[in-house]
Amino acid sequence: MPLVRLRRDMSETDAEADEAAAVTVVLPDGSELDVPAGATVEDVAYEIGPGLGRDTVAGKIDGELVEKHAAVHDGAQIEIVTDQSDEYLTVLRHSAAHVFAQALQRLHPEATLTIGPPTDEGFYYDVTDVDLDENDLDAIEAEMDEIIAADYDIEREVRSREDAMDIYADNEYKRQILGEEADDEEVTFYVQDGWRDLCQGPHVESTGEIGAAALLEVSAAYWRGDEDNDTLTRVYGTAFASQSALEEHLEMREQAKERDHRKIGQEMNLFSIPTVTGPGLPLYHPPGKTVLRELSNFANELNREHGYEEVETPHVFRTELWKQSGHYENYKDDMFLLDVNDEEYGLKPMNCPGHATIFDQQSWSYRDLPQRYFENGKVYRKEQRGELSGLSRVWSFTIDDGHLFARPDQIRQEIESVIEMIFEVVETLDLEVEVALATRPDKFVGGDEIWESAEDQLRDVLESGGYDYDVEPGDGAFYGPKIDFGFEDALGRVWDGPTVQLDFNMPERFDLTYTGEDNEEHQPVMIHRALYGSYERFFMVLIEHFDGDFPLWLAPEQVRILPVSDGTLGYAHRVKNELEDAGFRVEVEDRDWTVGRKIRAGHDDRLPYMVIVGDDEQEAGTVSVRDRFENQRGDVDLDTFVDHLVDERDGKRTEPDFVDAA
């Protein structure tokens, strides 16, 4: 029953009792609202206004998406989710996962359901006891369409945990879920047309609200992502409020397939991850290493300009270091551990403990701070094999890591400097970013006061800088909150990227100190930061963002000389020598091909520029220039072309523009 109706029927005594039991919630605009203890998100919406109450689909409590029946608590940050909210699509896709599961069990009653959450791009459902492949999807999708067209009400059902155990007597996966959180005696199901699924919600009101849905692919997945568990069948799908939105998404998905970094990486000979070397362990071929080297040079230059000094740490440390840093306690399951002469070592999952140890090797005065270290450090994390995917998630990767040791009064200036560096990367590569403040996770080290102080300082930097940012509750590192920057690629997808993290905990754990102006020992603040995030994931983003058409300064091969005949081959090599003397990566295409075929091969290889030399060019000492957009300009003085290449490379422009500049 909506809250306003409750209050209208209250006696004066009831109202007095309710006031005594009231809790205060905080609305998105910062205003506070008193509601009775036990009030739900929907009750809060009705208190704000009857129209909002009727439109409520779900809510957010302290940033977490919940069903509209979820009870609020004192001090809760409350957002109301309607069909106009960004989160509505997540709710709709959650309901679409249930529609898939119902359709599947209509066609395959033997199918056993496990979990089916929404994702950023759709949903998936893990099932077993049924043999599915891509050929089965059309029939299931047709059944889904019938369920959507029937517009069944989606109703919430509360049952005892004991009843739920009985319902799932033959489903060990659902029983495992039920046994994990046994504190609450009641659990919720969502029911449509008599079919039900154990679920906390939230969901839309009826199946008809799902305007359009599609099933995308079938793959294998481990139960709970653990390779020691059963292998299940995972079906991916997506859903939208309209058919046109679905079609637009599917078109973008096709574009994404063409831009897939694994496909382009193979075509351009950039990297490989062969089975024989192990999963998640990429090998970089010469062209790929060229791109990584240029990215490293760019980051190193930025670091030195901003006062960082380069350090280097080994790939492995005694686990005593990881215990001291807190990684062993909080990260042990993700570490590669080794037994060496009856002593335990661990491949480093992060570079920060090594940098903290370097800082600890000498004494510091307040005048010496900040100290800024950087390292392109290789790290290792034991991701589940089912989670590995190309360069986006690997076992071995390199972080363009930086750690600063600063006085408390230097925090703002240093964080602002890091953000400035990050945006120089973003603007240089013509990328878009989304900014988020990630707060304290469930597993953390340090006290509440330290965390609140760290979060407040990062929030203050973002707000005073005028940055538009989201809050990601619980997504901070175990040692401190952070500001995350997500790269948005050419297809509108967002990937984890740079980060800046404020850490009051590791300096305490390592007993790091400096001598203050008062001649007393003080504890520095440690700031963790990365400009790219990791080279692997950043490389993936750039491959797909540029569709392999890297800007000149990054391109593995920058210019290719195409001699028209064997008679101009000598001149082609003289042109090559001049370009190489200017610092460019140049090859001569000397295969016995027609010029047309050489040009097609150059476009397939995604070259920024091709230089065609024939008898006329050789006689005049000029070249004919062709860019990747198939524009061509003849009778070009070679020195003029070289000067332009230097300007384009050093200016790090993202597209060739020599022909257009003619």
Disulfide bonds with the S-S distance in Angstrom:
none
